């Protein structure tokens, strides 16, 4: 029985890791345009959800106002959502339009976006595209040029490269930079080669007015971006990946401050799996849809570091059993070593595909520390439980 269970885990992890490796390899061959040609410039609303961001919002607004795009063709709209500080005032003095929202029962980014989209769609301005940028982020100069080009190609949902701002020496932030480079850039780039939906990542999203009219925003979970991307896919709308445009978020440098964010990501994914995985499976089989099959695989794929932790644990147990106690049990050690090699290959090839800078490559050495930190976080969540409410990540200044 133990051997059967082990074999099942080996094949399951092997499938997921091999698929990730395939995406990394495919990402090597996807061309990224150096420039785009636009025939008509559209009117955009750059929506910035902000909860108590008085210390960060001015920088984000200033960055958005400096985008290389006609200033009269886009508005920077800050949603001061349930704020108890001067976010609204700072944003207004920085030159943004401010929408203040106060609703103690409907908290979180998902509710704020739904409310803002409903208000903006009623505006006589006639926005043709809606961009969502987090309040602690900066975007590339060409951001709206690229979004406009993808809208021009008929895409109704677009995701830019959602990356992490470099912070050399801060292991928590740098490990997050590696993780999100692989998850938010390399994997979507590989999916682009397969003509599959990139999925939404929350920061750097863009929607056409028609998309929000056809499928209004109704995602209110802890991972509202993931949920809305799946809702769109169920309605036949894929999310295009736009690697030519970047958004860089600031991650906590202190591991303690990253706990609430990581716990929200981990805890918010499971309810989405339970809710959407069965329907994705049924529709993928019924429609013979590779896009939905790929979305299902993406949804079910465990966190990479968790899979590596299992592999290292089994390798350790087998090494002890076979070479210390001279015992033979279950699958040979070589099978698990192969999975470890696949894991390393996924990371290394992914970093090459992403054209990672030297500091990011060096950050790989922090992986053991991150692994131990995450195991500690899981232990803490087992004791305290996973929160079902959105909790703001502590910002550092």
Residue, then its C-alpha position, 0 to 999 in steps of 0.5 A: x500500500x505504501x508503495x502504491x501511494x508513493x508511486x501515485x505521488x511520484x507520478x502526480x508531482x512528475x506530471x505537474x513539474x514536467x508541465x512547468x518545465x515544458x512551459x519554461x522551454x516554450x517561453x524561450x522561443x516566444x518573441x517579445x516585441x520591442x515596439x508596437x504600432x497603433x492605429x487608434x489611441x483609446x481612452x483609458x481609466x487607470x484604476x488604483x485600489x488603495x486602502x490606507x496607502x497615504x505613504x505610497x500613493x503619490x509615487x504610484x500616481x506620479x508614475x502613472x501620470x508620466x506614462x508615454x501616452x497622450x495625457x488627455x486620453x487617460x485618467x488616473x483614478x484612485x479608489x480610496x477604499x475604507x481608508x482611515x488615513x489621508x490616502x484620498x487627500x494625498x492622491x487628489x493633491x498628486x493629480x488623481x481623480x479620487x473615488x471614496x468608498x466606505x462599506x464596512x460589510x463589503x471589504x476588499x479589493x474585489x468589492x472595491x473594483x466592482x463598485x468602481x467599474x460600475x461607477x466609471x461605466x456610467x461616466x460620460x467620458x466613455x472609457x474604452x479600456x480599464x487598467x488595474x494597478x496596485x497602489x504600491x507599484x510602478x509601470x513601464x513607460x509603454x504600458x498604455x501603448x501596449x495595452x492599446x495594441x492588444x485591445x486593437x488586436x481584439x483582446x478583451x482581457x490582458x495581463x501585463x508582466x507582473x513583477x517585483x521591484x529588485x531589493x538585493x540583500x532582502x531575502x524575502x523580497x528577492x525570493x518573491x521576485x524569483x517566484x513571481x518571475x517564474x509564475x507571472x512571466x515565464x509560465x504565461x509566456x509559455x502558455x502564449x506559445x500554446x495559445x492558452x489563457x494567461x490568467x489574471x494576476x491582479x496587478x497590471x490587468x486591462x479590460x475592454x469596456x465590452x468585456x466588463x459590460x458582457x461579464x461584469x466584475x463579480x469576483x470577491x474572494x481573497x484571490x479575486x484576480x484568479x477567480x475573475x480570470x476563470x469566470x471570463x474563461x467560462x464565458x469564452x474570453x481568454x486573457x492575453x499575456x502582454x510581456x512587452x509591458x511591465x508593472x513592478x510591485x514592492x514586496x515586504x523586505x521583512x519576512x514577518x511582514x510578508x506573512x499576511x500576504x502569503x497566507x492570503x494567497x495560500x488560503x484564498x486558492x483552495x476555495x477557488x479550486x473547490x468551486x471552479x475545478x469540477x466545472x473546468x474539468x467537465x467543460x474541458x472534456x465536453x468541449x475538448x478545450x485545451x485552453x480549459x484543460x490548461x487552466x485546470x492544470x494551472x489551478x491544480x498545480x501545487x506551489x512549486x516550493x511545496x512540491x520541492x519540499x516533498x521531493x527533498x523529504x522523500x529523498x532524505x528518508x530514502x537516503x537514510x533508509x537505503x544507505x544507513x539502514x540498508x533497507x529497500x522500500x518503495x520506488x527507487x531513489x533515482x525516480x525522486x532524484x529525477x524529479x529534483x533535476x526537473x525542478x532545478x531545470x524548470x527554474x534555471x531555464x525559466x530564469x534564462x527565458x526571463x533574461x534574469x539579471x545577475x542579482x535575481x539569479x544569485x537570489x536562488x541561494x535563499x531558497x532553503x531559508x524560504x523553504x524553512x520560513x514557509x514550513x513555519x508559516x504553514x505550522x502557524x496557520x494550522x494553529x491559528x487557522x486561515x483567515x477568510x477576510x482580506x488583510x492588508x499587507x504591512x508596507x515598509x518605507 
